[in-house]
Amino acid sequence: MRIAVHLISQVGKRPAGIDDNGQGTFEFPDGKTLSGLLAGLSLRTDEPFMALVNGQAIPPSERDSTILMDGDEVTVFPPMEGG
């Protein structure tokens, strides 16, 4: 299955497969969870970022049980900092 990933305002080293615009498309076997995708991108699953699947926010408590489907779009926003 193919999953599109969008990283918004990613700081630090860009994960493999993500372009300069923070976008990438990945092939995964069926049954991949949101937390598995995030871990595969070297994004810590305990970070307080927001993750959306097809525009719907997925709380951290549901990342392990959210099974991705072919064609899904995952968007990841980092925590806001500053004042």
C-alpha positions as CSV (number, residue, x, y, z in Angstrom):
1,M,0.0,0.0,0.0
2,R,1.1,3.6,-0.6
3,I,1.0,6.3,2.1
4,A,1.7,10.0,1.5
5,V,3.4,11.7,4.4
6,H,3.6,15.5,5.0
7,L,5.9,16.8,7.7
8,I,5.1,20.4,8.7
9,S,8.0,22.6,10.0
10,Q,10.2,19.6,10.6
11,V,13.3,20.6,12.6
12,G,16.6,18.7,12.5
13,K,17.7,15.9,10.2
14,R,15.1,15.1,7.5
15,P,13.9,11.4,7.6
16,A,14.9,9.3,4.6
17,G,12.3,9.5,1.8
18,I,11.1,13.0,2.8
19,D,11.9,15.7,0.3
20,D,12.9,19.3,0.9
21,N,9.2,20.3,1.1
22,G,8.6,17.8,3.9
23,Q,6.7,15.3,1.6
24,G,7.2,11.7,0.7
25,T,5.3,8.7,-0.5
26,F,6.1,5.3,1.1
27,E,5.2,1.7,0.3
28,F,4.2,-0.4,3.3
29,P,2.7,-3.9,3.8
30,D,-0.9,-4.0,4.8
31,G,-1.6,-3.6,8.5
32,K,0.9,-0.8,9.2
33,T,-0.2,1.3,12.1
34,L,0.2,5.1,12.5
35,S,2.7,4.6,15.4
36,G,4.7,2.1,13.2
37,L,4.9,4.6,10.4
38,L,6.0,7.4,12.8
39,A,8.6,5.1,14.4
40,G,9.8,4.2,10.9
41,L,10.4,7.8,10.1
42,S,12.4,8.1,13.3
43,L,9.8,10.3,14.9
44,R,9.5,9.5,18.5
45,T,6.1,8.2,19.3
46,D,6.1,9.9,22.7
47,E,6.6,13.4,21.3
48,P,3.7,15.8,21.7
49,F,3.2,16.4,18.0
50,M,-0.1,16.3,16.3
51,A,-0.7,13.5,13.7
52,L,-3.6,13.6,11.2
53,V,-4.7,10.8,8.9
54,N,-6.7,12.1,6.0
55,G,-7.2,15.4,7.8
56,Q,-8.5,13.8,11.0
57,A,-6.5,14.3,14.2
58,I,-5.4,11.0,15.8
59,P,-4.7,11.3,19.6
60,P,-1.5,9.6,20.8
61,S,-3.6,7.0,22.7
62,E,-5.0,5.8,19.3
63,R,-1.8,5.7,17.2
64,D,-1.1,2.0,18.0
65,S,-4.7,1.0,16.9
66,T,-5.0,3.2,13.9
67,I,-4.4,0.9,10.9
68,L,-3.4,2.8,7.7
69,M,-5.0,2.1,4.4
70,D,-3.8,2.4,0.8
71,G,-3.9,6.0,-0.3
72,D,-4.0,7.5,3.2
73,E,-2.4,10.9,3.8
74,V,-0.5,11.4,7.1
75,T,0.4,14.9,8.2
76,V,2.6,15.5,11.2
77,F,2.9,18.9,13.0
78,P,5.6,19.4,15.6
79,P,4.8,21.0,19.0
80,M,4.7,24.8,19.0
81,E,7.5,26.6,20.8
82,G,8.3,30.1,21.6
83,G,6.4,33.0,23.1
